[in-house]
Amino acid sequence: MKVIDKIRGASGNDGRTVFSFEFFPPKTEEGVENLFERMDRMVAHNPTFCDITWGAGGSTADVTLDIANRMQNMICVETMMHLTCTNMPVEKIDHALDTIKANGIQNVLALRGDPPHGQDKFVQVAGGFACALDLVQHIRAKYGDYFGITVAGYPEAHPDMIQEDGSATAEAYSNDLAYLKKKADAGADLIITQLFYDTDIFLKFVDDCRQIGITCPIVPGIMPINNYKGFLRMTGFCKTKIPSEILAALDPIKDNEEAVRAYGIHLGTEMCKKIMAHGIKTLHLYTLNMEKSALGILMNLGLIEESKVSRSLPWRPPANVFRV
Ligand code: FAD
């Protein structure tokens, strides 16, 4: 089933908030088996869908395809597979799409992709695609309406547009939005955003998208802070703005992993509450293949049953340790 239909069905029925989990393909077979154990426990909480990332340039193609198939048909969760299109010949893209179609998967997150590890720039393969818009157009032209297509949106503009002062110019931001609208007009029916930590920036982005006529659901990508160094690395890579109060809260606890994780759960909970208060009823959690923080946030929000969390996880997030 298409994720967009599940999301529309949930909001049409009782307006309840729904959620999804993102995973990435582990490097070893043992890691893959561990991931499936964790995924099995997490899927017991009834996410609307789960998605699995695709290594830039097809570097994880076989593992991603295998995991996607097992997610859909063995874990039995509605599955969305990421697919990047640069540094990839069209035959490889079609092979991936044909494979997931044969396995009953109806959801693709269509991406340009970052340059492969060790390279600065992506390379357009001869006869291949240059951007996600090309991929969306290709999927619609070749596969009609079979796939639900999701695309990436950037509340702070794509990192390439962000200047040394940490912001995109107004012109770059509005060009980015206009390009996002092209992806939607070409057939994307859902947008998942890049991670952010300033909720006001996300809410403004949604308003700005609506202003220019983007009508599809825009799902916030929430990345719980699991550890301090990882948080700085990821926000640095994505050029994400970090509000000063978050840095101030983390500074005294940065060497205490449990305290950082507890703060991350608190922060994620407060961000989601504010987003939900603005009528946004779908949350996407970047799990980084970990369950505690994602489940902790959902439990605090009352979106999953506490009794199921304690049964599935020998750990509970400390309640109300931090106040906003
Ligand atoms: P595009 O949408 O094609 O473009 C990126 C930016 O470039 C646009 O925002 C726009 O500013 C500019 N641009 C590109 N083409 C045009 C054009 N024709 N006209 C005007 N402007 C243009 N990477 C992976 O390798 N694997 C993954 O699984 C993966 N999953 C992701 C999931 C999400 C939700 C997000 C937000 C990102 C993910 N990424 C992943 C990272 C992504 O590949 C990079 O951010 C990449 O640099 C851009 O991909 P895109 O699909 O946003 O590109």
Boltz pocket constraint, residues with backbone or C-beta under 6 A from the ligand:
constraints:
  - pocket:
      binder: B
      contacts: [[A, 52], [A, 53], [A, 54], [A, 55], [A, 56], [A, 57], [A, 82], [A, 83], [A, 84], [A, 109], [A, 110], [A, 111], [A, 112], [A, 113], [A, 114], [A, 130], [A, 131], [A, 132], [A, 133], [A, 151], [A, 152], [A, 153], [A, 154], [A, 157], [A, 158], [A, 160], [A, 161], [A, 172], [A, 175], [A, 176], [A, 179], [A, 192], [A, 193], [A, 194], [A, 195], [A, 221]]
      max_distance: 6.0
